[in-house]
Amino acid sequence: MVNRTNYLNKIKTNINNSLSDSTILIRAFDDMGNGFVNNYFVDGSTVLFRNSSEMINNNAKYSYGTHGTPTTSDLCTAISMLEHSNETIITCSGLMALTTSFLCILKPGDHALVVDSVYYPLKRFCKMLLTRFNIHIDFFNPRDEYNLKALFRTTTRLVHLESPCSNTFEILDIYAICRYIKQRSNKCIISMDNSWATPLIYKPITQGVDISICALTKYPTGCSDIVVGSISITKKLSSIFNTVKELIGITSNGYDCFSLLKNLKTTIVRLYFHHNSIIKICKYLRSSCHVAYVLSPLQPNSPDHRLWKRDYKLSNGIISFVLKGNSLENCRMFLDSLKIFGLGWSWGGYKSLATIADTKHRHFKTNTDPIIRLQIGFEDINDLINDLEKSFQSLNKTNKT
């Protein structure tokens, strides 16, 4: 185990920085003395110490299951390399990664600014729990930089970003926002939910973000069978995050981490497949007489296209749109007519999904809510387009009768 620990400590410094992420993920974990391509699996709660001194002085790398295993260390090392972070903490879900970050930074009397189109369960956490501890929260318009500037206070301790934003995909100029906040206050921490892009498409910490958060449940997992989150942090935040981690027992089981690390090595290939599919779906929806408008930064007429093209270059597999003659009933009839798309939450897996998306942020304006969100998986793209077309036609026939 000591040799294994030394090996992990050397990974970051021994890997050539000019190598691409996909090469690093494979090269860094393929020479571990066990004779196999895949890293080995370790799970458990109890750790045996070599002597009483090591046990009492707590100077061993591993001391108990909740404090990590060689398998969780492998995954943390891989994510840290991708994020360009000092270290990474693995949590049992993406939501826990978000809420833990807020709890680590904020204390009574602090003020936080959160992008208004943030992941809705996090917004509920802010409104229902943080306010009970005298923590003040304001939500700012993702498309209005002056709104953020006007709401910024001397007590603002945390600014939380998400880009592209949940379901409606507004893109923030992360570099410009970080530069402005650091000029206003050297005490304010910037966190970002990077689940849409993953660190394989975008690296927030290189743009000035202090905490990069990812729902590894989505594209890194890729199979819709693991729920895990990650918090990647800069060096100045290591102490407080590790203290909170130990206090509340943040962990994830070894099997999920083991599976996720294997899946992570193919994520970039899968993202390219999703990207190529979403381009075709976007083109189809834009040309459809059944669609009022499409929400995607990939479209050239999107107000976010310039920023997406500058910062991302690659998309994932989710897109939203508004029906013509939009209503909740029409959306439900459209979804119920789909045969290939499954009706389900989440995204990032091989199965194509459809859902009525959340637009519970006051700055998003449509002619009529709601919107439909699609997750494009690995089915044949022509079959998916035919499924959408038949559902549109079925909806039209029902409305005419």
CORPE-V522989 format. One record per backbone hydrogen bond with DSSP energy under -0.5 kcal/mol. NH is the residue of the N-H (numbers start at 1). CO is the residue of the C=O. If there is no record, write none. Layout:
nh;co
NH;CO
NH;CO
This chain:
nh;co
5;1
6;2
7;3
8;4
9;5
10;6
10;7
11;7
11;8
12;8
14;10
15;11
19;16
24;20
25;21
26;22
27;23
28;24
29;26
30;27
47;63
55;51
56;52
57;53
58;54
59;54
65;45
67;64
68;65
73;69
74;70
75;71
76;72
77;73
78;74
79;75
80;76
81;77
82;78
83;79
84;80
85;80
86;233
87;233
89;231
91;229
97;93
98;94
99;95
100;96
101;97
102;98
103;99
104;100
105;101
106;102
109;134
110;107
111;155
112;136
113;158
114;138
115;160
116;140
118;115
122;119
123;119
124;120
125;121
126;122
127;123
128;124
129;125
130;125
131;126
132;129
133;130
134;131
135;130
136;110
136;134
138;112
140;114
144;141
147;144
148;144
149;145
150;146
151;147
152;148
156;153
157;111
157;155
158;111
159;189
160;113
161;159
161;191
163;193
164;170
165;170
166;117
168;166
169;165
174;172
177;173
178;174
179;175
180;176
181;177
182;178
183;179
184;180
185;181
189;157
191;159
191;189
192;211
193;161
194;192
194;213
198;194
201;197
201;198
202;198
204;202
206;203
207;204
208;205
209;204
210;190
211;190
212;232
213;192
213;211
214;230
216;214
216;228
217;228
218;215
221;216
222;218
228;226
229;91
230;214
231;89
232;212
233;87
234;210
237;234
238;235
241;237
242;238
243;239
244;240
245;241
246;242
247;243
248;244
249;245
250;245
257;253
258;254
259;255
260;256
261;257
262;258
263;259
264;260
265;261
265;262
266;263
267;264
270;266
271;267
272;268
273;269
274;270
275;271
276;272
277;273
278;274
279;275
280;276
281;277
282;278
283;279
284;280
285;281
286;282
287;283
288;284
288;285
291;288
292;322
293;322
295;320
296;294
299;296
302;299
305;302
308;304
309;305
310;306
311;307
312;308
313;308
319;374
320;295
321;372
322;293
324;290
326;323
331;327
332;328
333;329
334;330
335;331
336;332
337;333
337;334
338;334
338;335
342;352
344;342
344;354
353;375
354;342
355;373
357;355
357;371
361;359
364;361
365;363
371;357
372;321
373;355
374;319
375;353
376;317
376;374
377;375
378;350
384;380
385;381
386;382
387;383
388;384
389;385
390;386
391;387
392;388
393;389
394;390
395;391
396;392
397;393
398;394
399;395
400;396
401;397
